[in-house]
Amino acid sequence: MTADQKSRDWDKELAQIDKLIASGAGGAKNPPAAAPSAAPAPAARGGAAPAAAAPRRHLVVFTWVRLLLGLAIGVGITQWPYARGCGVLLFGYLGAVGGVIVAGLWSGISSWRTRSGLAHVLSLLLVFWGAILGAREVLPRVGYARTRATWFCPANPPGPAQPGAPASTQPQGAF
């Protein structure tokens, strides 16, 4: 115990609080002039008082800009124009999917700080959408799906028969 805590008369302070409660003070219509406090109010993370922690308008706008950019990437990735079966193109696609997830996390953190509920829910949905897109490509390559896929392209990809090469005995369309 500190010297300040020893010198306080807690019964007296609690009696004052009881009087304030009994008189109905502290409501929205009749705030108390000076309510006793045991300790100073803790400062918010940025050093500002909690009452001054309300988000500013430009922070909310930037939150929605981040979210809309992330949603545009998340929707746009469904129209990925390149093959993503294996090799470098697969890793490029997975990098873009990682970008969707990062955009969702980034806008999620921003929406949490600005207390934007709808933006936060949409950010979480964007993260889940990125996880679904990634799982769709990764799971067949780690042996979790019924069909198998490879990370790297084979050295001699099957293609049209070349002149002088023996004909392939594998039926067309087989994986």
C-alpha positions in Angstrom: 0.0 0.0 0.0 1.2 3.5 -0.8 1.0 6.4 1.6 -1.8 7.9 -0.5 -4.0 4.8 -0.1 -3.4 4.6 3.7 -4.4 8.2 4.2 -7.8 7.8 2.3 -10.9 7.3 4.3 -12.6 4.7 2.2 -15.8 4.7 4.3 -16.2 8.4 3.7 -15.7 8.1 0.0 -18.1 5.2 -0.3 -20.7 7.1 1.6 -20.4 10.0 -0.9 -20.9 7.5 -3.7 -23.9 6.0 -2.0 -25.4 9.5 -1.6 -24.9 10.3 -5.3 -26.5 7.0 -6.3 -29.4 7.6 -4.0 -30.0 11.2 -5.3 -30.1 9.9 -8.9 -27.1 12.0 -9.8 -24.9 10.7 -12.6 -27.8 10.2 -15.1 -27.9 11.7 -18.5 -30.0 14.7 -17.4 -28.2 15.5 -14.1 -24.4 14.7 -14.2 -22.6 15.1 -11.0 -20.3 18.1 -10.6 -17.4 16.3 -9.2 -17.6 12.5 -8.7 -14.9 11.1 -6.4 -12.4 8.9 -8.2 -10.0 6.4 -6.7 -7.4 6.8 -9.5 -6.9 9.1 -12.5 -8.5 7.8 -15.8 -6.1 5.7 -17.8 -5.0 7.1 -21.0 -5.9 5.4 -24.3 -3.3 3.6 -26.4 -2.3 6.7 -28.3 -2.0 8.8 -25.1 -5.3 10.6 -25.5 -8.0 10.5 -22.9 -10.8 7.9 -23.5 -13.4 10.6 -24.2 -11.2 12.0 -27.0 -10.8 8.5 -28.6 -13.8 8.9 -30.9 -12.7 8.3 -34.5 -12.2 11.2 -36.7 -14.2 11.4 -39.9 -11.2 11.0 -42.2 -10.1 7.8 -40.5 -13.5 6.3 -41.2 -13.3 7.3 -44.8 -9.9 5.7 -45.1 -11.2 2.6 -43.5 -13.9 2.3 -46.2 -11.4 3.1 -48.9 -9.2 0.3 -47.7 -12.1 -2.1 -47.5 -13.4 -1.2 -51.0 -10.0 -1.8 -52.5 -9.8 -5.1 -50.7 -13.2 -6.1 -51.9 -12.3 -5.1 -55.5 -9.3 -7.3 -55.3 -11.3 -10.2 -53.8 -14.0 -10.0 -56.5 -11.5 -9.4 -59.3 -9.4 -12.4 -58.4 -12.3 -14.6 -59.5 -11.5 -13.4 -63.0 -7.8 -14.4 -62.9 -6.8 -14.5 -66.6 -3.8 -16.9 -66.3 -3.6 -20.6 -65.8 -2.8 -21.5 -62.2 -2.2 -25.3 -62.5 1.4 -25.3 -61.5 4.7 -23.5 -61.3 5.3 -19.8 -61.4 1.7 -18.9 -62.4 0.4 -20.9 -59.4 2.7 -19.1 -57.0 1.6 -15.7 -58.6 -2.0 -16.6 -58.0 -1.3 -17.7 -54.4 0.5 -14.4 -53.9 -2.6 -12.5 -55.1 -4.7 -14.6 -52.8 -2.4 -13.6 -50.0 -2.9 -10.0 -51.0 -6.7 -10.5 -50.6 -6.1 -11.9 -47.1 -3.8 -9.0 -46.2 -6.2 -6.5 -47.5 -8.9 -8.0 -45.4 -6.8 -8.0 -42.3 -5.6 -4.4 -43.0 -9.2 -3.1 -43.4 -10.3 -5.2 -40.4 -7.7 -3.6 -38.1 -8.7 -0.2 -39.4 -12.4 -0.8 -39.0 -11.8 -2.1 -35.4 -10.0 1.1 -34.5 -12.7 3.3 -36.0 -15.5 1.2 -34.5 -17.1 0.6 -37.9 -19.2 -2.5 -37.4 -20.3 -3.1 -41.0 -16.9 -2.5 -42.3 -15.4 -4.9 -39.8 -17.9 -7.7 -40.8 -17.1 -7.2 -44.4 -13.4 -7.3 -43.7 -13.7 -10.6 -41.9 -15.7 -11.9 -44.8 -12.9 -10.8 -47.1 -10.4 -12.7 -45.0 -12.5 -15.8 -45.1 -13.0 -15.4 -48.9 -9.2 -15.3 -49.4 -8.8 -18.3 -47.2 -11.3 -20.2 -49.3 -9.5 -19.2 -52.5 -6.2 -20.3 -51.1 -7.5 -23.6 -49.7 -9.0 -24.4 -53.1 -5.5 -24.4 -54.6 -3.4 -25.6 -51.7 -5.5 -28.6 -50.4 -5.2 -30.7 -53.6 -1.4 -30.2 -53.5 -1.0 -31.3 -49.9 -3.0 -34.5 -50.3 -6.2 -33.4 -48.6 -8.5 -33.5 -51.6 -9.7 -36.5 -53.7 -7.8 -35.3 -56.8 -4.1 -34.7 -56.6 -2.3 -31.7 -58.0 1.4 -30.8 -58.1 3.2 -27.6 -57.1 5.6 -27.6 -60.0 5.0 -28.3 -63.7 6.4 -31.6 -65.1 9.5 -31.3 -67.2 7.8 -32.7 -70.3 4.2 -31.6 -70.2 1.7 -33.7 -72.2 0.8 -32.0 -75.4 0.1 -32.8 -79.0 2.2 -35.6 -80.5 5.4 -34.5 -82.1 6.4 -35.9 -85.4 8.6 -39.0 -84.9 7.5 -39.5 -81.3 5.6 -42.6 -80.2 1.9 -42.1 -79.7 0.7 -41.7 -76.1 -1.3 -44.5 -74.7 -2.9 -42.3 -72.1 -6.5 -41.4 -73.0 -7.3 -37.7 -73.6 -8.7 -35.8 -70.6 -7.2 -38.0 -67.9 -5.6 -36.4 -65.0 
